[in-house]
């Protein structure tokens, strides 16, 4: 592969934990974070379930030592929380010692603040600072400012549900090309009435717990989360001699250009993305030990992704696969980032996480997800993130560069 892209730090906050330890414990103990809506005043709160983070904005701001009059959106608060955790986990004390960039993904941005204050925008100047925090780039720059990145590449990615994975891929490519020495990559998204209403309109929200790859699946549960990973070059690793958690070994992105929201029936984009990731990683198909599937539990996604997995690996050679969205909900732009953390957990602990809630195999697919915790030797994990508009990304995380 050329230059190794090492992962030296991670940070995460989601409905199943406020840090790495809590999150891993929830995964192995099969503790879901899906529940009824508690913090958002939505008319749909009695008809859907979500993956909410327990901490309030005030509690997050206090943890981050921000002033009470800050204009951080919830997305920015979650992002700063996870990014700071990743920096600490990597043992970084001088973030500007090397050429360090930040690639942050989001799809919701500051929608939570906009919903709250936009009716007062023209009359009340005191709320204008919250509306001005609406753009996704505002969250990114606040995260960069909070963790201290100064003169380097700071950019945002918004490709729907593949955003977090694309942030990781871009960061890896910037290091591989020699543009940067270290990149903080990941994503953050909060829950909002806007996204709940939008997904409700699409009729893909479940009124119960989501059931990926189940014949009786009824739709997804939305969630909120943030996760960031620290990627570093070989040169930085040689100088610092720090512990390596894993490697970004392969990646691929493709767009099936089929529909504004739906994936193509046969998973053309996902098929191309997985094939490209395996090619970049210089691996054989039988060297993929576990697939963390996108697995949203929507009728379209699971059929499309399942068919793509069969097309890539063949019916008789499908690796163990599962979806972890029954734990956290679908966290949109953060999904690829939090599931990257889960992939590294799988590598570190040689474990396949189960697809919760699965009862009935799909008639259209001759493949069944792993439904219980499984211990096995894992050297390479493939993680899928399949976004609206057909933007599909697959990333391979490995123990070796």
Rosetta blueprint (number, residue, H / E / L):
1 X L
2 X L
3 X L
4 X L
5 X L
6 X E
7 X E
8 X E
9 X E
10 X E
11 X E
12 X E
13 X E
14 X E
15 X L
16 X L
17 X E
18 X L
19 X L
20 X H
21 X H
22 X H
23 X H
24 X H
25 X H
26 X H
27 X H
28 X H
29 X L
30 X L
31 X L
32 X L
33 X L
34 X E
35 X E
36 X E
37 X L
38 X L
39 X L
40 X L
41 X L
42 X L
43 X L
44 X L
45 X L
46 X L
47 X L
48 X L
49 X E
50 X E
51 X E
52 X L
53 X L
54 X L
55 X L
56 X L
57 X H
58 X H
59 X H
60 X H
61 X H
62 X H
63 X H
64 X L
65 X L
66 X L
67 X L
68 X L
69 X L
70 X L
71 X L
72 X L
73 X L
74 X H
75 X H
76 X H
77 X H
78 X H
79 X H
80 X H
81 X H
82 X H
83 X H
84 X H
85 X H
86 X H
87 X H
88 X H
89 X H
90 X L
91 X L
92 X L
93 X L
94 X L
95 X L
96 X L
97 X L
98 X L
99 X L
100 X E
101 X E
102 X E
103 X E
104 X E
105 X E
106 X L
107 X L
108 X L
109 X L
110 X L
111 X H
112 X H
113 X H
114 X H
115 X H
116 X H
117 X H
118 X H
119 X H
120 X H
121 X L
122 X L
123 X L
124 X L
125 X H
126 X H
127 X H
128 X H
129 X H
130 X H
131 X H
132 X L
133 X L
134 X L
135 X L
136 X H
137 X H
138 X H
139 X H
140 X H
141 X H
142 X H
143 X H
144 X H
145 X H
146 X H
147 X H
148 X L
149 X L
150 X L
151 X L
152 X L
153 X L
154 X E
155 X E
156 X E
157 X E
158 X L
159 X L
160 X H
161 X H
162 X H
163 X H
164 X H
165 X H
166 X H
167 X H
168 X H
169 X H
170 X H
171 X H
172 X H
173 X H
174 X H
175 X H
176 X H
177 X L
178 X L
179 X L
180 X L
181 X L
182 X E
183 X E
184 X E
185 X E
186 X E
187 X E
188 X E
189 X E
190 X L
191 X L
192 X L
193 X H
194 X H
195 X H
196 X H
197 X H
198 X H
199 X H
200 X H
201 X H
202 X L
203 X L
204 X L
205 X E
206 X L
207 X L
208 X L
209 X L
210 X L
211 X L
212 X L
213 X L
214 X E
215 X L
216 X L
217 X L
218 X L
219 X L
220 X E
221 X L
222 X E
223 X E
224 X L
225 X E
226 X E
227 X E
228 X E
229 X E
230 X E
231 X E
232 X E
233 X L
234 X H
235 X H
236 X H
237 X H
238 X H
239 X H
240 X H
241 X L
242 X L
243 X L
244 X L
245 X L
246 X E
247 X E
248 X E
249 X E
250 X E
251 X E
252 X E
253 X E
254 X E
255 X E
256 X L
257 X L
258 X L
259 X L
260 X L
261 X L
262 X L
263 X L
264 X L
265 X L
266 X L
267 X L
268 X H
269 X H
270 X H
271 X H
272 X H
273 X H
274 X H
275 X H
276 X H
277 X H
278 X H
279 X H
280 X H
281 X H
282 X L
283 X L
284 X L
285 X H
286 X H
287 X H
288 X L
289 X L
290 X E
291 X E
292 X E
293 X L
294 X L
295 X L
296 X L
297 X L
298 X L
299 X H
300 X H
301 X H
302 X H
303 X H
304 X H
305 X H
306 X H
307 X H
308 X H
309 X H
310 X H
311 X H
312 X H
313 X H
314 X L
315 X L
316 X L
317 X L
318 X L
319 X L
320 X E
321 X E
322 X E
323 X L
324 X L
325 X H
326 X H
327 X H
328 X H
329 X L
330 X E
331 X L
332 X H
333 X H
334 X H
335 X H
336 X H
337 X H
338 X H
339 X H
340 X H
341 X H
342 X H
343 X H
344 X H
345 X H
346 X H
347 X H
348 X H
349 X H
350 X L
351 X E
352 X E
353 X L
354 X L
355 X L
356 X L
357 X L
358 X L
359 X L
360 X L
361 X E
362 X L
363 X L
364 X L
365 X L
366 X L
367 X L
368 X L
369 X L
370 X L
371 X L
372 X L
373 X L
374 X E
375 X E
376 X L
377 X L
378 X L
379 X L
380 X E
381 X E
382 X E
383 X E
384 X E
385 X E
386 X E
387 X L
388 X H
389 X H
390 X H
391 X E
392 X E
393 X E
394 X E
395 X E
396 X E
397 X E
398 X E
399 X L
400 X L
401 X L
